[in-house]
Every structure is written in structure tokens, then in C-alpha cells.
């Protein structure tokens, strides 16, 4: 287990349920803000690539390219073990509650 996980568990052990839920909500808001920034940066990168190369991809090809690029940026700036979990984590914050 990682040190940051152990620290979060130790802090959470002293918190009330509503405090934990609030902290999770705030964490997810920050993560969503960062993810929106990643999405915007990928769009900027795609526009720059088109301008620099003159290459135009079909809509489906662009979406696939952008999807791969978003994941690559998440892996660069977020913990690789957690980056692939973000969409699932964001949809189900209650699944991350500590055991009673």
C-alpha cells in the first residue's frame, strides 16, 4: 500500500461520514476540473497538428486519436495506477467509502 493511501486512511478514521463524503466530492470536483483542462489541451493539440501537417482525419479517426491522447496525458499528469480509474471513480464516489 502507498504512503499517501495510508495517510488518507488515518485521517479518514477521525472524520465523520459527511466530512468524508464532502472531501470525496471536493476531490472529484478538482479531478473533473483537471480532466476538462486535459480535454481542452487535447483539442488544442489536435488543431495544432492539423495546421502543422495539413493532414485531416475523418471524424471517427479524430475521436480515436483524441481519446488515446487524453489517456496519455492522464497517465503523464495523474498517477498511472489511478488514471484509468478516473471515469469509474467519478461515477461512483460512494463505492469508495471506507468499511464500517
MDAnalysis code that builds the backbone (N, CA, C; Angstrom):
import MDAnalysis as mda
import numpy as np

u = mda.Universe.empty(300, n_residues=100, atom_resindex=np.repeat(np.arange(100), 3), trajectory=True)
u.add_TopologyAttr("name", ["N", "CA", "C"] * 100)
u.add_TopologyAttr("resid", np.arange(1, 101))
u.add_TopologyAttr("resname", ["UNK", "UNK", "UNK", "UNK", "UNK", "UNK", "UNK", "UNK", "UNK", "UNK", "UNK", "UNK", "UNK", "UNK", "UNK", "UNK", "UNK", "UNK", "UNK", "UNK", "UNK", "UNK", "UNK", "UNK", "UNK", "UNK", "UNK", "UNK", "UNK", "UNK", "UNK", "UNK", "UNK", "UNK", "UNK", "UNK", "UNK", "UNK", "UNK", "UNK", "UNK", "UNK", "UNK", "UNK", "UNK", "UNK", "UNK", "UNK", "UNK", "UNK", "UNK", "UNK", "UNK", "UNK", "UNK", "UNK", "UNK", "UNK", "UNK", "UNK", "UNK", "UNK", "UNK", "UNK", "UNK", "UNK", "UNK", "UNK", "UNK", "UNK", "UNK", "UNK", "UNK", "UNK", "UNK", "UNK", "UNK", "UNK", "UNK", "UNK", "UNK", "UNK", "UNK", "UNK", "UNK", "UNK", "UNK", "UNK", "UNK", "UNK", "UNK", "UNK", "UNK", "UNK", "UNK", "UNK", "UNK", "UNK", "UNK", "UNK"])
u.atoms.positions = np.array([
    [0.844, -1.165, 0.000],
    [0.000, 0.000, 0.000],
    [0.902, 1.244, 0.000],
    [0.485, 2.280, -0.684],
    [1.266, 3.504, -0.780],
    [1.097, 4.360, 0.467],
    [2.118, 5.172, 0.740],
    [2.096, 6.033, 1.911],
    [0.914, 6.994, 1.888],
    [0.620, 7.576, 0.711],
    [-0.497, 8.532, 0.662],
    [-1.815, 7.852, 0.995],
    [-1.975, 6.610, 0.597],
    [-3.191, 5.860, 0.919],
    [-3.288, 5.635, 2.428],
    [-2.181, 5.270, 3.032],
    [-2.164, 5.062, 4.480],
    [-2.479, 6.353, 5.228],
    [-1.955, 7.467, 4.742],
    [-2.228, 8.755, 5.385],
    [-3.700, 9.126, 5.261],
    [-4.274, 8.919, 4.087],
    [-5.698, 9.226, 3.891],
    [-6.547, 8.348, 4.796],
    [-6.208, 7.078, 4.905],
    [-6.968, 6.184, 5.775],
    [-6.874, 6.625, 7.242],
    [-5.693, 7.060, 7.671],
    [-5.524, 7.513, 9.049],
    [-6.354, 8.767, 9.310],
    [-6.347, 9.701, 8.370],
    [-7.147, 10.927, 8.526],
    [-8.632, 10.592, 8.499],
    [-9.036, 9.737, 7.569],
    [-10.453, 9.378, 7.432],
    [-10.983, 8.690, 8.681],
    [-10.121, 7.981, 9.375],
    [-10.555, 7.280, 10.591],
    [-11.029, 8.251, 11.665],
    [-10.620, 9.510, 11.572],
    [-11.008, 10.508, 12.570],
    [-12.161, 11.397, 12.090],
    [-12.672, 11.146, 10.902],
    [-13.704, 12.006, 10.311],
    [-15.084, 11.374, 10.388],
    [-16.070, 12.253, 10.382],
    [-17.457, 11.804, 10.287],
    [-17.771, 11.461, 8.836],
    [-18.818, 10.697, 8.648],
    [-19.225, 10.261, 7.299],
    [-19.460, 11.452, 6.374],
    [-20.149, 12.486, 6.858],
    [-20.430, 13.636, 5.988],
    [-19.148, 14.385, 5.616],
    [-18.150, 14.388, 6.506],
    [-16.860, 15.012, 6.184],
    [-16.133, 14.221, 5.093],
    [-16.200, 12.924, 5.194],
    [-15.575, 12.076, 4.179],
    [-16.273, 12.269, 2.834],
    [-17.598, 12.272, 2.845],
    [-18.344, 12.479, 1.606],
    [-18.036, 13.842, 0.999],
    [-17.922, 14.872, 1.841],
    [-17.579, 16.204, 1.357],
    [-16.178, 16.238, 0.749],
    [-15.242, 15.567, 1.392],
    [-13.875, 15.524, 0.881],
    [-13.818, 14.784, -0.454],
    [-14.563, 13.699, -0.562],
    [-14.605, 12.954, -1.828],
    [-15.216, 13.823, -2.918],
    [-16.296, 14.504, -2.587],
    [-16.949, 15.382, -3.561],
    [-15.981, 16.472, -4.036],
    [-15.279, 17.095, -3.117],
    [-14.324, 18.142, -3.481],
    [-13.169, 17.586, -4.305],
    [-12.697, 16.410, -3.939],
    [-11.627, 15.769, -4.706],
    [-12.083, 15.508, -6.140],
    [-13.288, 15.012, -6.283],
    [-13.808, 14.726, -7.623],
    [-14.034, 16.007, -8.423],
    [-14.409, 17.092, -7.749],
    [-14.542, 18.374, -8.443],
    [-13.195, 18.834, -8.981],
    [-12.149, 18.677, -8.190],
    [-10.801, 19.037, -8.639],
    [-10.383, 18.140, -9.799],
    [-10.631, 16.842, -9.671],
    [-10.271, 15.901, -10.732],
    [-11.023, 16.215, -12.022],
    [-12.286, 16.578, -11.916],
    [-13.075, 16.928, -13.101],
    [-12.539, 18.204, -13.741],
    [-12.172, 19.184, -12.918],
    [-11.577, 20.418, -13.425],
    [-10.300, 20.107, -14.207],
    [-9.437, 19.265, -13.641],
    [-8.207, 18.881, -14.330],
    [-8.502, 18.120, -15.617],
    [-9.498, 17.241, -15.566],
    [-9.838, 16.461, -16.755],
    [-10.384, 17.358, -17.870],
    [-11.153, 18.379, -17.503],
    [-11.635, 19.325, -18.518],
    [-10.466, 20.069, -19.154],
    [-9.475, 20.420, -18.350],
    [-8.270, 21.050, -18.880],
    [-7.526, 20.129, -19.829],
    [-7.463, 18.856, -19.479],
    [-6.824, 17.863, -20.353],
    [-7.580, 17.776, -21.675],
    [-8.899, 17.715, -21.610],
    [-9.702, 17.648, -22.841],
    [-9.453, 18.869, -23.727],
    [-9.393, 20.052, -23.104],
    [-9.152, 21.270, -23.879],
    [-7.762, 21.251, -24.502],
    [-6.773, 20.791, -23.744],
    [-5.415, 20.742, -24.276],
    [-5.324, 19.774, -25.449],
    [-6.015, 18.659, -25.371],
    [-6.011, 17.697, -26.481],
    [-6.632, 18.328, -27.730],
    [-7.691, 19.103, -27.550],
    [-8.291, 19.792, -28.699],
    [-7.300, 20.786, -29.311],
    [-6.608, 21.537, -28.453],
    [-5.593, 22.475, -28.951],
    [-4.495, 21.726, -29.705],
    [-4.053, 20.604, -29.142],
    [-3.004, 19.804, -29.781],
    [-3.452, 19.291, -31.146],
    [-4.706, 18.853, -31.230],
    [-5.237, 18.341, -32.497],
    [-5.288, 19.447, -33.550],
    [-5.719, 20.636, -33.135],
    [-5.761, 21.764, -34.064],
    [-4.351, 22.122, -34.543],
    [-3.390, 22.135, -33.628],
    [-2.007, 22.450, -33.991],
    [-1.431, 21.397, -34.928],
    [-1.748, 20.129, -34.676],
    [-1.276, 19.052, -35.543],
    [-1.825, 19.221, -36.955],
    [-3.090, 19.548, -37.065],
    [-3.698, 19.750, -38.380],
    [-3.033, 20.921, -39.101],
    [-2.830, 22.020, -38.394],
    [-2.201, 23.186, -39.011],
    [-0.760, 22.895, -39.424],
    [-0.023, 22.179, -38.590],
    [1.388, 21.921, -38.860],
    [1.602, 20.912, -39.986],
    [0.714, 19.914, -40.081],
    [0.918, 18.847, -41.062],
    [0.026, 18.959, -42.281],
    [-1.099, 19.677, -42.155],
    [-2.060, 19.750, -43.250],
    [-2.863, 18.468, -43.408],
    [-2.731, 17.568, -42.454],
    [-3.443, 16.287, -42.506],
    [-4.808, 16.438, -41.843],
    [-5.842, 15.970, -42.511],
    [-7.192, 15.963, -41.946],
    [-7.649, 14.518, -41.819],
    [-8.059, 14.164, -40.633],
    [-8.566, 12.824, -40.392],
    [-10.086, 12.834, -40.427],
    [-10.670, 11.675, -40.662],
    [-12.122, 11.541, -40.592],
    [-12.569, 11.687, -39.144],
    [-13.823, 12.015, -38.949],
    [-14.347, 12.265, -37.599],
    [-14.051, 11.113, -36.641],
    [-14.295, 9.892, -37.061],
    [-14.037, 8.733, -36.206],
    [-12.568, 8.564, -35.888],
    [-11.717, 8.877, -36.853],
    [-10.274, 8.792, -36.634],
    [-9.816, 9.854, -35.634],
    [-10.382, 11.067, -35.755],
    [-10.034, 12.127, -34.806],
    [-10.444, 11.748, -33.401],
    [-11.654, 11.213, -33.261],
    [-12.119, 10.851, -31.921],
    [-11.233, 9.764, -31.316],
    [-10.840, 8.793, -32.114],
    [-9.953, 7.741, -31.613],
    [-8.598, 8.335, -31.219],
    [-8.064, 9.185, -32.061],
    [-6.781, 9.841, -31.787],
    [-6.871, 10.677, -30.512],
    [-7.932, 11.439, -30.376],
    [-8.101, 12.293, -29.205],
    [-8.307, 11.472, -27.940],
    [-9.006, 10.371, -28.051],
    [-9.221, 9.501, -26.899],
    [-7.889, 8.933, -26.396],
    [-7.059, 8.487, -27.322],
    [-5.746, 7.949, -26.958],
    [-4.886, 9.052, -26.341],
    [-4.934, 10.241, -26.925],
    [-4.139, 11.359, -26.413],
    [-4.602, 11.778, -25.019],
    [-5.912, 11.810, -24.787],
    [-6.418, 12.153, -23.448],
    [-5.893, 11.162, -22.414],
    [-5.937, 9.883, -22.751],
    [-5.450, 8.873, -21.807],
    [-3.949, 9.028, -21.578],
    [-3.208, 9.338, -22.634],
    [-1.764, 9.526, -22.491],
    [-1.454, 10.703, -21.569],
    [-2.200, 11.782, -21.717],
    [-1.976, 12.947, -20.849],
    [-2.371, 12.623, -19.414],
    [-3.465, 11.891, -19.232],
    [-3.845, 11.487, -17.871],
    [-2.725, 10.677, -17.232],
    [-2.137, 9.770, -17.995],
    [-1.061, 8.948, -17.466],
    [0.175, 9.784, -17.175],
    [0.364, 10.881, -17.902],
    [1.511, 11.747, -17.679],
    [1.347, 12.572, -16.415],
    [0.152, 13.129, -16.188],
    [-0.053, 14.064, -15.096],
    [-0.753, 13.482, -13.882],
    [-1.361, 12.334, -14.021],
    [-2.014, 11.671, -12.897],
    [-1.279, 10.373, -12.619],
    [-1.501, 9.798, -11.477],
    [-0.896, 8.512, -11.136],
    [-1.360, 7.471, -12.148],
    [-0.426, 6.808, -12.849],
    [-0.830, 5.820, -13.864],
    [-1.765, 4.742, -13.323],
    [-1.608, 4.383, -12.046],
    [-2.495, 3.371, -11.475],
    [-3.910, 3.897, -11.303],
    [-4.059, 5.223, -11.140],
    [-5.361, 5.823, -10.906],
    [-5.982, 6.436, -12.151],
    [-5.173, 6.768, -13.167],
    [-5.681, 7.493, -14.339],
    [-6.782, 6.726, -15.047],
    [-6.622, 5.416, -15.187],
    [-7.649, 4.642, -15.881],
    [-8.891, 4.472, -15.017],
    [-8.765, 4.701, -13.721],
    [-9.885, 4.559, -12.801],
    [-10.749, 5.809, -12.738],
    [-10.222, 6.953, -13.223],
    [-10.937, 8.218, -13.027],
    [-12.386, 8.171, -13.475],
    [-12.698, 7.752, -14.714],
    [-14.111, 7.784, -15.117],
    [-15.003, 6.933, -14.206],
    [-14.537, 5.753, -13.812],
    [-15.329, 4.874, -12.947],
    [-15.451, 5.487, -11.555],
    [-14.363, 6.023, -11.051],
    [-14.364, 6.648, -9.725],
    [-15.308, 7.839, -9.687],
    [-15.290, 8.643, -10.725],
    [-16.125, 9.841, -10.763],
    [-17.604, 9.493, -10.807],
    [-17.945, 8.361, -11.398],
    [-19.352, 7.967, -11.488],
    [-19.868, 7.370, -10.194],
    [-18.982, 6.801, -9.369],
    [-19.451, 6.067, -8.194],
    [-18.655, 6.424, -6.944],
    [-18.744, 7.679, -6.479],
    [-17.964, 8.045, -5.297],
    [-18.356, 7.265, -4.050],
    [-19.588, 6.842, -3.944],
    [-19.997, 6.112, -2.755],
    [-19.347, 4.730, -2.682],
    [-18.867, 4.219, -3.799],
    [-18.204, 2.915, -3.810],
    [-16.852, 2.982, -3.123],
    [-16.326, 4.179, -2.905],
    [-15.011, 4.362, -2.294],
    [-15.087, 4.571, -0.787],
    [-16.257, 4.425, -0.188],
    [-16.389, 4.627, 1.256],
    [-15.587, 3.597, 2.014],
    [-15.108, 4.007, 3.148],
    [-14.338, 3.080, 3.991],
    [-15.281, 2.056, 4.604],
    [-14.752, 0.902, 4.926],
    [-15.594, -0.112, 5.583],
    [-16.056, 0.361, 6.953],
    [-17.238, -0.072, 7.365],
    [-17.778, 0.338, 8.672],
    [-17.097, -0.397, 9.799],
])
